[in-house]
Amino acid sequence: MTVPAFNTVTWFQVGADAPVEARRFYGDMFGWRFALDPDDDGYDLISYPGADRPSGGIAHTSGPAENHAMFLVLVEDVDAACAQAEEHGGKVAMPAATASSGLKFAYLEDPAGNRFGVFTPAAP
């Protein structure tokens, strides 16, 4: 398995208050497969047909106002990426957090208000 390059989009997330409907839609449209994330009860992992690992996820939201679609960029240092975003006119929408798996992530906004994520996977 190859490791994606830093500073590239390597994950995407769809937030849906109706995750069953989202799974049906994307599964029917693109043939995506879904599995419950063993580390997060409100998250479904998305795999493409023929892929050996997931490439995205469906986050279960509590209502339509929280629905979203965003991309996430693999970075070497989440805290440094947060500081860089602010240096370049962006904002930290959600400060760095670490999942139980060890994955560290944060949500940022570009100067136009578009939200995206940055993350560093758990150490092997």
C-alpha positions in Angstrom: 0.0 0.0 0.0 1.4 3.4 -0.9 1.3 6.3 1.5 -0.3 9.5 0.1 1.9 12.6 -0.1 1.6 15.3 2.6 -0.4 18.4 1.6 -2.7 16.4 -0.7 -6.5 15.7 -0.4 -6.6 12.2 0.9 -10.0 12.0 2.6 -13.5 13.4 2.2 -16.5 13.6 4.5 -20.2 13.9 3.9 -22.2 15.0 6.9 -25.8 13.7 6.8 -28.7 13.8 9.2 -30.1 10.8 7.2 -27.1 8.5 6.8 -29.1 5.6 5.6 -30.4 7.7 2.7 -26.9 9.1 2.0 -25.5 5.5 1.9 -28.2 4.5 -0.5 -27.7 7.5 -2.8 -23.9 7.3 -3.0 -23.9 3.5 -3.1 -26.4 3.5 -6.0 -24.8 6.4 -7.8 -21.1 5.4 -7.5 -21.0 1.9 -6.2 -19.4 3.0 -2.9 -19.3 0.5 0.0 -19.9 1.4 3.6 -18.8 0.0 6.9 -19.3 1.2 10.5 -16.2 2.9 11.9 -15.1 0.7 14.8 -13.7 3.8 16.5 -16.7 6.1 16.1 -20.4 5.0 16.5 -21.7 8.0 14.4 -19.4 7.5 11.4 -19.5 5.2 8.4 -16.4 4.5 6.4 -16.6 4.8 2.6 -14.6 2.5 0.2 -14.5 2.6 -3.5 -15.1 -0.6 -5.5 -11.7 -2.4 -5.7 -10.0 -0.2 -3.1 -8.1 -1.8 -0.3 -8.9 0.9 2.3 -11.5 3.6 3.0 -11.2 7.0 1.3 -13.9 8.9 3.1 -16.7 8.8 5.6 -20.3 9.8 6.4 -20.6 11.7 9.6 -24.0 11.3 11.2 -25.3 14.8 12.0 -28.2 15.8 14.3 -30.0 17.9 11.7 -30.0 19.5 8.3 -28.1 22.6 9.5 -25.1 20.4 10.2 -25.0 18.6 6.8 -21.9 19.2 4.8 -19.4 18.0 2.3 -15.7 18.7 2.8 -12.3 17.5 1.8 -9.5 16.8 4.2 -5.8 17.3 3.6 -3.0 15.0 5.0 -0.5 17.3 6.8 2.7 16.6 8.8 1.6 18.8 11.7 -2.0 19.7 12.4 -1.1 22.5 14.9 1.3 24.1 12.4 -1.4 23.9 9.7 -3.8 25.7 12.0 -1.3 28.5 12.6 -0.5 28.7 8.8 -4.2 29.0 8.0 -4.5 32.0 10.3 -1.3 33.5 9.0 -2.7 33.4 5.5 -6.1 35.0 6.3 -8.1 31.8 7.2 -9.6 30.7 10.4 -9.6 27.7 12.7 -13.2 26.6 12.7 -12.6 23.7 15.1 -9.3 23.4 17.0 -7.1 20.3 16.8 -8.6 17.2 18.4 -7.3 13.7 18.7 -9.6 10.7 18.0 -9.4 7.6 20.2 -7.5 5.9 17.3 -4.8 8.6 17.6 -5.7 10.4 14.4 -5.4 14.2 15.0 -7.5 16.6 13.0 -8.8 20.2 12.8 -11.4 22.0 10.7 -10.2 25.3 9.0 -11.9 27.9 6.9 -10.3 29.7 3.9 -10.6 33.5 3.5 -13.9 32.9 1.6 -15.4 30.9 4.5 -15.1 27.5 2.8 -14.5 24.8 5.4 -12.0 22.0 5.0 -10.1 19.7 7.3 -6.5 18.8 8.0 -5.3 15.6 9.7 -2.4 13.5 10.7 -3.0 9.7 11.0 -2.2 7.8 14.2 1.4 6.8 14.6 2.0 3.2 13.4 
